[in-house]
Amino acid sequence: MKKLFYSEDAFELQAVRSELDALGIPYMVKNEFASGALGELPWQEAQQEIWLVDDTWFTRASKAVNGIKANFTSSRGSKGGKGEERGEWVCSSCGEQNGSAFEICWQCGENLMS
């Protein structure tokens, strides 16, 4: 068995699990239910980890994980360009005002980045 991934971010961890499930890659989650022991155990010992059941999947699984990490890294970065955070924006398709947290217009579905 080989450790593939760990993260403090539960959303990132779930994204990796979902991708591995979709690709049919066998894995196990270590410390999946250990969060209840926080305080009794150091947080590093209770952190969830994804381990491959079969090491022959490592190359394919690593590519999937790297893609997810890149996606999460880019989504955490700024969307406004030149290192600035993007603020509210107006949809070029329907003219609807959208909050800075949205990349897709809630009114018509137009993607900000397209």
URHULIN-V828079 format. One record per backbone hydrogen bond with DSSP energy under -1.0 kcal/mol. NH is the residue of the N-H (numbers start at 0). CO is the residue of the C=O. Records with the same first field share a line. If there is no record, write none. Layout:
NH->CO, CO
This chain:
1->51
3->49
4->49
12->8
13->9
14->10
15->11
16->12
17->13
18->14
19->15
20->16
21->17
22->18
24->19
27->50
29->48
33->30
36->33
37->34
38->40
39->36
40->36
44->41
48->29
49->4
50->27
51->1
52->25
56->53
57->54
60->56
61->57
62->58
63->59
64->60
65->61
66->62
67->63
68->64
69->65
70->66
71->67
72->68
73->69
74->70
75->71
76->72
79->83
83->80
88->97
90->95
94->90
97->88
101->98
104->109
108->104
111->102
113->110
